[in-house]
Amino acid sequence: MSLPLVAVVGRPNVGKSTLINRITQTEDAIVHEMRGVTRDRSYHKADWNGVDFMIIDTGGIALGDADQFQGSITSQALLACEQSDCIVFLVDGRTGITPEDSDIAKVLQRTKVPVLLAVNKLDNPEREDEVLWEFYSLGLGEPMPVSATHGHGTGDLLDEVVKLLPEYEDDADDDMINVAIIGRPNAGKSSLTNRLVGDERSIVSDVAGTTRDAIDSIVEHEGKKYRIVDTAGIRRKSQIEEDVEYYGYVRSMRAIERAEVVLLMIDATLGLTDADQKVASMAAERGCAMIIAINKWDLIDSAEKRDEIKERVGERMTFVGYAPVLTISAKTGRSVHRIWDAIDAVYQSYSTRISTNRLNALLTELRDFGHTIVKGSKRLRLNYITQTATQPPVFTIFANFPEIIDDTFKRYLENRLRSTYDLTGTPIRLKFKRKN
């Protein structure tokens, strides 16, 4: 059974993300004065008095708003309500009740999920009584005063939250595979996430930059568990104009740090770009296993053009040449099912452990073959090899003169390891030490 869910909802800019950060004691939720910064549902782990739960940060609900994203944002927030065990309806005590608050209250009155009404931005406890009376008219019970910024009243609110939550048994997630879907803005990451997860988990739009946070979803597929993280589109820092977009960039980098497998999305209609290479380099540097998915393949109707795209990827992505390449269409679902097998395969390589006997049998073969390095009076001899880590695999090699080993010889050794053992999709690390 999963952790209980608590959804924080309200109209835009009432302080939902600030309250989330106060409760979780993190800065995971993006906070900004701009209206509509939070768009998707984002899930954050929290605890209070020994009770663990997941708290959902939602986009601001604006019923009937004509904004290009607002319909999807509101749908995401309402879906979060349906999935939750408890709803915290946050309103702004400084502005008083607005028509939007009244509309949302009418929707929440019809839900079967228990609702707590929290009045935010009451930074002066002495004025609480004169402010709170107005909010009784929303018909959602006794309003609770809080200040998300200063922390006033949040403890009392959480006391009431945990009373409403069901008991749960914490599932061990040691065998869960953490997958981050990464790539440039508008490459189709959210569409693929929704395909893999099986519901409209992330807002899909053809406007670049729709996803601003890294969004986690737990999926079970054929008896295996996966954490799928839809990340904001990553661009170079120099190309990031809004500070909100920069926060999304930071969340994406954190998602890569946590990931075991990254799924790099490339837009077939644009072809491989410098930005794609940069994103791949970030993931490779952090030692993640990798799959390359060329998306929107259904829009390329020329066989010659398709060959050209594949050739370009092969030529310019040699630094992650170990990554399998899939062609998919996230929108239509074409070949998306192949991704599950690819994730399992690269994760197995990423976690593989090769016995020392097998490794040294390869080393004996290399010595017999005679491929080595000679610099002046120094002739390299590889004495011993052992695997010293997994995720990614790390191989430590003892030699008489490790200082003369150059990049060309390192590539030779890596290629021999890959041709001998199944290391598809995973980077490997080579360390060299002097033989005592």
N, C-alpha and C positions, 0 to 999 in steps of 0.2 A: 504494500500500500504506500502511496506517495505521501509527502508532507502535506498538511492542510494548506489551503490557499486563502489568502486575504487580498482582496482587490481594493485599491485606493482609487476612487473615481471622483469626478467633479468637472466643472467647466474649466476652460483653459486658464492657466496662470493664477490658480488659487494656492499653489505651493505644494502640489502632490509630490514632486520629485524631492523637494527639500525635506518633506516629512519622511519619505522613504530613506533618504540618507541619514536622517536623525535616528530612525528606528534600527537600521542595519549598521549604523556607526561606520559607514563607508562613504565614498563619493562616487558610487557606481552609477547612480541615476543622474542624467544630465540636468543641470539647473541653469536656467537662463531667463532673463526678463522677457524675452521675445515670446509672443503667444504661439502656441502650437509646436514647441520644441520637441516634446515627447510625442511620437507618432504611433509606434507599435507598442504592444505589450512587452514589458521587460520584467523578468522574474529575478528576485533577490532573496537569498536565504537570510532569515532573522530568527531570533529567539528572545523569549521573555520569561523570566522566572522558571527556567528549565524546560520551557515548551518551545520546540522548534517548529517553524512554519515558513512557507514561501509567501512573500508579499509581492503583489503585481503592481507595477507602475504603469498606468494607462495614459493614453493621450486624452486631452481635454474633450469632454462631450459638448457638442454644440448642435442640438437638434435643429434640422432645417437649414443649417449653414450651407451656402453655395460654394464654399472654398473647394478647390480641386481635390484636396486630400481629406477634407473634413468628414465626408460621408464614410470613408474607410476608417478613419480614426475613431469615429463614434461607434462603428460596428465592432471594431477591435475592443473598445472599452466595454461595450455591452456584452460581448462574448466572454470577456474576463469575468463579468458579474455572474454569468450563467455557470461558469466552471468553479466558482469560489465557494468556500464554506462560510465566509463572512465578508461583508462589504463595509468599507469606511467611506462615507460620503463627505467630502471635504468642501467647505464653503469659506468665503472670505469675510471675516468679521469686520473689516474696515469699510467695505463697500455695502454691506447689508445684502438682503435678498435681491437677486436679479431675476428677470423673467427666465433666463436660462436655468437658474437654480430651481425655480418652481417647476419647469418642464421636466428636469431630471428627477426631481422628487416624485412626481406623478408616475414616472416609469418605475422607480425603485419601490414605490408603494405596492406595485403589482407582483414584485418578485417574491419567491418563496425563501430566498436567502436572507438571513438576519442582517439588518442594516444599522450601523452606528453613525450618528450625525456628529461630525467634528467641525467646530468653528475655529478656523485658523487665523493667525496674525493678531491674536489677542496678547500683545506683548506686555500689557499692563494689567496684572491680575485684579487691581482695584476697580477696573471698569467692566469687569466681566458681566456682572449682574445686569447692568443697564443695556448691554449689547445683546445678551443671549435671548432675552424674552421674545424678540422679533422672530427668531428661527423656530420657535414652537409651531408657527403657522405652516411649516413645511410638512407637518403630519408624520414625522419620522421619530417621534419620541423625544426624550430629553437631549438637548444639544450639549456637547462636551467642549469646553474651552481648551484650545491648545495654541502653542506657539512653536511651529516647526523650526523656526530660526533659533530660538533660545531654549527650547526644550520644555517650556512650561506645559504641564498637563499631559504630556505624552505618556508618562508612566500610568496615569489613571486610565487613559484611553487603551493602552495595551493590556491592563488588567481586565477590562471588559472584553477585549478581543479574544484573549486566550480562554475566557469562560465559554465562549461560543464555539470553540474549535473541537472537532472530534478527536478521539485518541487515534494514534497511528503507530505502526511498526516501521521503523526505519529500514529501508532496503539497502543492503550493501551494494556499492557501485564500483567495487574493485575491478569487475570485469566489463565495465562500461567503456566504450570507445568514444573518445572526445574528438569530434570532427568540426573543423571551422571551414565555412564556405567563404572564400576570399576572392578578391578581384577588384577591378576598376568599377566606378559607379556605372549603373545601368547595364551590367553584363548579364543580368538574369538571376542573381543570387537568391532573391526573395522568391521568385517563381519556382526555383529548384527546391528551396526549403519547403515550400508549401506542398510540392509533389512528394517529397520524401516523408514529411510529417503526416500528410494526409488530411490537413484542414488548412483553412486560410489563416495561417499562423503569422505571416508578415504581410504588410501592405505592399501590393504590387502596382507599380506605376511606370510609365515610360519616361518620367522625368528623373534625370540623374540626381542621386543624393537623397532618395526617399527614406532609406533606412539610416538613422543617425546613431543608433545604439547597437550593441552586439546582443542578439536575441537568442536565448537558449530554449531548446525543445528536447524533451526526452522521448525517444522513439524505441519501440520494441519491434524488431523485424526477424521473423523466423527464429524466435527464441533468444535472440541476442539484443542487448541494449546499446543504444547509441545516444550520445548527447550531440545534437546538431546545433551549431551556432551560426546564425545568419549575421554577417558583419556589415558594417557600413562600408561603402566603396572607398578603397584606399587610393589616395593620390599623394604625390610628393608634398612635403610640408610647404615648399615654396609656392605650390599651387592652391593651398588652402586659404581661402579668403575670410570666411566667417569663423569666429571663435567657436561657435556651436559645432561646425564641421570639424574643427580641430579636436574637440572632445570626442566626437565619433571616431576619429582617426585613432585616438588614444585607446578607446574601448576595443577597436579592432586589433590593435597591436597586443593588448592584453589577452584577447581571445586566441591569437596565434601562440602566445606564450603558454597558454593552458592546453592547446591542442596537441593531440598525438598524430592526427591525420589532417592535412589541409586539402581542400578541393579547390583548385584554382580555376576560376571561370574566365574564359576568353570569348569575346563577342566575335563570332564568325563574320558578321557583316562589316566589322571594322578591321578584322585581321589582327595579327599580333602587333602590339605597340610597345614602346619603351616602358610605359607604365606597367604593362603586364610583366615584363622582365623584372622590374623593380620589386613588384609585389612578390614574385616567385623568389627573388633573392632574399627578401626579408624572412620568408618562411624557411628557406634553406639554411640561412645563417642560424636560425633558432633550432635547427635539427628536427623539423617535423617531417614525417612521411608525407608524400605528395601524390595527388592525382591531378592531371590536367584535363579539364572538360571544355571542349570547344562547343559553345552553345549557339543556338539559332541556326543549326545546320540545315534545317528544313528550308531556310530562306536562300540558301546557296544552290541554285539550280544548274550550274555549269560544272561538269566533271573536271574540266581544266582548272576552274577556279578552286574547286575543292582540293585538288592535288597541290595547287600553288600554296594554299593555306597550310596544309599539312607539312609541306616541304619547308616553309618559312619557320614553322614552330620547331621542326627538327633541327634546323640550322642554328636558330638563335636561342634555343633553350638547352644547349648542350651541357650547361652547368647544372641542370637538373635532368639530364638525359635518362636517369633511372626512373623518372615518373611515367607511368602508363598514360597514354593519351586516348580519351574517349570523345566521340562526336555525339552530341545529344540535342534534343529540343525540349527545354524545360517547359515551354508553353504547351506543347502538344503531348508531352510525355514520351516522345520517341527515344528509345534506348536508355531511359532513366533507370530502369531496373538493373542495368549492368553496373551501376554505381555501387550497389550493395556488395557485389562480389569483389569489385575493385578495392573497396574499403577494407574488407576482410583480408584480402591478399596482401595489401601493403602494410596493414597493421601486423600481420603475421611476420613479415620480413623485418619490420621495425622492432619487433619483440624477440626475434630469433636469437638463439644462443648456439654457437658452433663449438664443438668439443675441441680441446687443445690438441688431441691426437690428430684429428682431421686437418686442423690448420697447419700443423707441423709437417704433415704429409705433403701438403701443397708447398710448403717452404723447401722441403727436400727436393721436390720436383723443380722449383725455381733455381735452386743452386746447381742441380745437375744440368739444367738448360744453359746455365752460364751467363744469364743476363745480370749484370752488376754495374757498378760505377767505379772508375779509377780517377783519382785526382792526385797528381804528383806521385808521391810514394805511397799514397793511401789507396788501398783496394777494399771496397765495401764487402763485408760478409754478414749476411743475416743469420743470426744464431738461433733465434727462438721467437715464437709468436703465440699470443694468447688473447682471448677476448676478455676485456675487463669491464664492459658495461653493455647494456641494451637500451633501446629507446632513446636515441638511435644506437646501433651497434658500434662499439669502440674496440679497436684492435691495437694492442701494444706490442711493438716489435723491438727486440733487443738486437743490437748490431755493434760491430767493433768501432765504426766511425759514423755515427748517426748524423754528425754535422755536415757531411758531404752529400747527403740525400737532397736532391732537388725536386722541383714540382713535376718534372717529366717522369722521374722514377716513381713518385707518389702516384701519379695517374696510372702508370703501368701496374703497380701493385693493386690499386683499386679495381682496375679492369680485370685482372686475374682473379681477384676475390669474387667479383660479380659473375664472371663466366663459369666459376666453379660451384658457387653456392647461389641459392635463390634469394637475392636481395632486392627484388623488384620493388620500386616505390619508396625505398628508404635511403636517406643519406647514410654514409658511414664515416667514421672518424679514424684516422691513423695516427698513432703516437709512437715516437721513436725514442729509445733509451739506450745508453751505452751499456754494454755487457760488462759486469764487474769482473 
